Amino acid sequence: YAMTWFGMALALIGVFVAYAMSQLRGPAEPDGGAA
């Protein structure tokens, strides 16, 4: 189960970072879905 929790943690962190970066870049800039 360790790998499952590790994967879940990475997924949550990835989503949080992507959201934070999109906010820092500016709400006016559209997010094309590219990482």
C-alpha positions as CSV (number, residue, x, y, z in Angstrom):
1,Y,0.0,0.0,0.0
2,A,3.0,2.3,0.4
3,M,3.3,2.8,-3.3
4,T,-0.4,3.6,-3.5
5,W,-0.2,6.3,-0.9
6,F,3.0,7.6,-2.5
7,G,1.2,7.8,-5.8
8,M,-1.8,9.6,-4.3
9,A,0.5,12.1,-2.5
10,L,2.4,12.8,-5.8
11,A,-1.0,13.3,-7.6
12,L,-2.3,15.7,-5.0
13,I,1.0,17.6,-5.0
14,G,1.0,17.8,-8.8
15,V,-2.5,19.2,-8.9
16,F,-1.7,21.7,-6.1
17,V,1.5,22.9,-7.9
18,A,-0.3,23.1,-11.2
19,Y,-3.1,25.2,-9.6
20,A,-0.7,27.4,-7.8
21,M,1.4,28.0,-11.0
22,S,-1.8,28.9,-13.0
23,Q,-2.8,31.4,-10.3
24,L,0.7,32.9,-10.2
25,R,0.8,33.3,-14.0
26,G,-2.5,35.2,-13.9
27,P,-6.2,34.3,-14.1
28,A,-6.4,36.0,-17.5
29,E,-4.1,33.4,-19.1
30,P,-6.0,30.3,-20.3
31,D,-4.8,26.9,-19.3
32,G,-4.5,24.8,-22.4
33,G,-4.1,21.6,-20.3
34,A,-0.4,21.3,-21.0
35,A,1.8,20.6,-18.0
